[in-house]
Amino acid sequence: MRKFNTVKTFSNNPALDERRFLFEVVGISNQGSNNLDYPIRQSGRSFIAVPYSRMNQEMNRINRLGGKIINITPIGINTPIQGQGLSSSSNQTTNTKPMTQAQEKKEVKVPVNIYRPKNPFVGKCIENYELVAEGGSGTVRHLTFDLSGGDLHYLEGQSIGIIPPGEDERGKPHKLRLYSIASTRHGDKLDDKTVSLCVRKLEYENEKGEAIEGVCSSFLCGLEEGADVSITGPVGKEMLLPDEEDATIVMLATGTGIAPFRAFLWRMFKEQEQNPDYQFKGLAWLVFGIPYTENILYKEELEKMAKEYPDHFRLTYAISREQKTADGGKMYVQSRVSEYADELFELIQKPKTHVYMCGLKGMEPPITETFTAEAEKRGINWDDMRKQMKKEDRWHVEVY
Ligand SMILES: Cc1cc2nc3c(=O)[nH]c(=O)nc-3n(C[C@H](O)[C@H](O)[C@H](O)COP(=O)(O)OP(=O)(O)OC[C@H]3O[C@@H](n4cnc5c(N)ncnc54)[C@H](O)[C@@H]3O)c2cc1C
């Protein structure tokens, strides 16, 4: 019997992503099948259609379920899956029709709402550590949850929902809060079984001068290892990373807005071995806004990557309480946009450049203002340009 451990297929051909493969599997039963609805035939064999991008994940899952893949054959992208006696490994994936080929490629691969609020997945916290160094402002924690025993999978740039325990002031169960996923699809342990977040504890004073702490962020930041967490999702298609390996990815982040970019950068520079179908050869440029040096989240790893990949990763900080602009103002992300406007406008006119913005809501208006002013200097109408980029799926904003 042939043994299929990992996908050795290697191609630079983007069409490969659209291909699917038929796994012939023996030895898995419907019991304990991790929410998978595999049709098991009398003979004990089942057939599962798997998109190329999920082959490794699917193999791992089949192994976990004690199954054996006895054959893999390529199938055409137009081969119907649902209702044809075959099961799809992405049967909880949206698939709205009609779609263009480009859309289909993207839609087919994006998992959404595998777990909903009425039936959340209960994961375990396996890691919770502080990201703000001594002397920095506030509390931001890196959290990792174990997803074993479930079917929660996701892509870089998506978010998950967390339902905090307890009730609100009206006696109703708390509503979920969304958090951007900070890990790649493989998870921090590289076993496709975890998801990580980067969470700031919300703390403020109300009008009466009372110290208030956010419900969900405080719950998360205070989680003990081993504690249960109700998770929903994943959701979100706004912040997905394009498949092109030679794309230019401009990332504008403030604070915890780094989360999806951590996932992007880890995928690009730290997990090449896990992603034979994605070997980044483009340029990633992160402009990261924080108040103090001590607030630079994931500082060591970011700087290590910038050092190791100087031709592919550019790291620019905007440290508002420490750095000054040329005219003596505070250095914010938008100040860096102004400073590098020539280069940025040169880049964003190229069809393979994507701009992403993530962080607190307040970051969007000043950045928009700066782009508008800089575009105007170059005789460009920013609103038109941004709309065009959005149409081309090259302008991505997630602020909260
Ligand atoms: C798509 C998306 C992704 C997100 N990703 C992240 C992430 O990666 N990391 C992260 O930390 N957060 C993220 N958030 C924010 C997160 O969902 C929560 O909103 C945040 O953690 C606060 O929730 P909470 O339950 O702690 O606060 P709550 O108890 O819900 O309190 C929030 C409320 O407090 C009030 N409030 C807040 N600040 C003040 C103030 N200064 N003065 C007066 N009133 C105030 C407002 O009414 C606000 O609605 C994301 C949000 C979205 C929509």
The ligand as an SDF file (V2000), in Angstrom:
LIG
                    3D

 53 58  0  0  0  0  0  0  0  0999 V2000
  -12.7650   42.5880   12.8890 C   0  0  0  0  0  0  0  0  0  0  0  0
  -12.2800   42.9240   14.2710 C   0  0  0  0  0  0  0  0  0  0  0  0
  -11.0330   42.4940   14.6660 C   0  0  0  0  0  0  0  0  0  0  0  0
  -10.5610   42.8080   15.9360 C   0  0  0  0  0  0  0  0  0  0  0  0
   -9.3230   42.3820   16.2920 N   0  0  0  0  0  0  0  0  0  0  0  0
   -8.8390   42.6730   17.5140 C   0  0  0  0  0  0  0  0  0  0  0  0
   -7.5320   42.2330   17.8810 C   0  0  0  0  0  0  0  0  0  0  0  0
   -6.8160   41.5880   17.1150 O   0  0  0  0  0  0  0  0  0  0  0  0
   -7.1060   42.5580   19.1370 N   0  0  0  0  0  0  0  0  0  0  0  0
   -7.8570   43.2740   20.0110 C   0  0  0  0  0  0  0  0  0  0  0  0
   -7.3920   43.5240   21.1390 O   0  0  0  0  0  0  0  0  0  0  0  0
   -9.1040   43.7130   19.6690 N   0  0  0  0  0  0  0  0  0  0  0  0
   -9.6110   43.3960   18.4600 C   0  0  0  0  0  0  0  0  0  0  0  0
  -10.8770   43.8210   18.1230 N   0  0  0  0  0  0  0  0  0  0  0  0
  -11.6940   44.5230   19.1420 C   0  0  0  0  0  0  0  0  0  0  0  0
  -12.4610   43.4920   20.0060 C   0  0  0  0  0  0  0  0  0  0  0  0
  -13.4570   42.8660   19.2200 O   0  0  0  0  0  0  0  0  0  0  0  0
  -13.1920   44.1090   21.1970 C   0  0  0  0  0  0  0  0  0  0  0  0
  -14.0030   45.1490   20.7330 O   0  0  0  0  0  0  0  0  0  0  0  0
  -12.2700   44.6630   22.2540 C   0  0  0  0  0  0  0  0  0  0  0  0
  -11.4450   43.6330   22.7980 O   0  0  0  0  0  0  0  0  0  0  0  0
  -13.1130   45.2500   23.4100 C   0  0  0  0  0  0  0  0  0  0  0  0
  -13.9810   44.2830   23.8670 O   0  0  0  0  0  0  0  0  0  0  0  0
  -14.3290   44.1560   25.4270 P   0  0  0  0  0  0  0  0  0  0  0  0
  -15.3480   43.1040   25.5980 O   0  0  0  0  0  0  0  0  0  0  0  0
  -13.0690   44.0190   26.2190 O   0  0  0  0  0  0  0  0  0  0  0  0
  -14.9060   45.5730   25.7620 O   0  0  0  0  0  0  0  0  0  0  0  0
  -16.4550   45.8890   26.1340 P   0  0  0  0  0  0  0  0  0  0  0  0
  -16.7380   45.4390   27.5080 O   0  0  0  0  0  0  0  0  0  0  0  0
  -17.3170   45.3880   25.0360 O   0  0  0  0  0  0  0  0  0  0  0  0
  -16.3880   47.4520   26.1120 O   0  0  0  0  0  0  0  0  0  0  0  0
  -16.3080   48.1150   24.8940 C   0  0  0  0  0  0  0  0  0  0  0  0
  -17.1590   49.3710   25.0060 C   0  0  0  0  0  0  0  0  0  0  0  0
  -16.6080   50.2220   25.9910 O   0  0  0  0  0  0  0  0  0  0  0  0
  -16.8220   51.5610   25.6190 C   0  0  0  0  0  0  0  0  0  0  0  0
  -15.5280   52.2460   25.5950 N   0  0  0  0  0  0  0  0  0  0  0  0
  -14.3670   51.7950   25.0870 C   0  0  0  0  0  0  0  0  0  0  0  0
  -13.3900   52.6810   25.2650 N   0  0  0  0  0  0  0  0  0  0  0  0
  -13.9350   53.7250   25.8920 C   0  0  0  0  0  0  0  0  0  0  0  0
  -13.4440   54.9760   26.3490 C   0  0  0  0  0  0  0  0  0  0  0  0
  -12.1540   55.3130   26.1820 N   0  0  0  0  0  0  0  0  0  0  0  0
  -14.3110   55.8260   26.9530 N   0  0  0  0  0  0  0  0  0  0  0  0
  -15.6070   55.5090   27.1340 C   0  0  0  0  0  0  0  0  0  0  0  0
  -16.1340   54.3360   26.7110 N   0  0  0  0  0  0  0  0  0  0  0  0
  -15.3190   53.4670   26.1050 C   0  0  0  0  0  0  0  0  0  0  0  0
  -17.4850   51.5590   24.2630 C   0  0  0  0  0  0  0  0  0  0  0  0
  -18.8600   51.6970   24.4590 O   0  0  0  0  0  0  0  0  0  0  0  0
  -17.1830   50.1960   23.7460 C   0  0  0  0  0  0  0  0  0  0  0  0
  -18.1500   49.7250   22.8670 O   0  0  0  0  0  0  0  0  0  0  0  0
  -11.3580   43.5440   16.8390 C   0  0  0  0  0  0  0  0  0  0  0  0
  -12.6330   43.9810   16.4350 C   0  0  0  0  0  0  0  0  0  0  0  0
  -13.0770   43.6750   15.1730 C   0  0  0  0  0  0  0  0  0  0  0  0
  -14.4260   44.1440   14.7510 C   0  0  0  0  0  0  0  0  0  0  0  0
  1  2  1  0
  2  3  1  0
  2 52  2  0
  3  4  2  0
  4  5  1  0
  4 50  1  0
  5  6  2  0
  6  7  1  0
  6 13  1  0
  7  8  2  0
  7  9  1  0
  9 10  1  0
 10 11  2  0
 10 12  1  0
 12 13  2  0
 13 14  1  0
 14 15  1  0
 14 50  1  0
 15 16  1  0
 16 17  1  0
 16 18  1  0
 18 19  1  0
 18 20  1  0
 20 21  1  0
 20 22  1  0
 22 23  1  0
 23 24  1  0
 24 25  2  0
 24 26  1  0
 24 27  1  0
 27 28  1  0
 28 29  2  0
 28 30  1  0
 28 31  1  0
 31 32  1  0
 32 33  1  0
 33 34  1  0
 33 48  1  0
 34 35  1  0
 35 36  1  0
 35 46  1  0
 36 37  1  0
 36 45  1  0
 37 38  2  0
 38 39  1  0
 39 40  1  0
 39 45  2  0
 40 41  1  0
 40 42  2  0
 42 43  1  0
 43 44  2  0
 44 45  1  0
 46 47  1  0
 46 48  1  0
 48 49  1  0
 50 51  2  0
 51 52  1  0
 52 53  1  0
M  END
$$$$
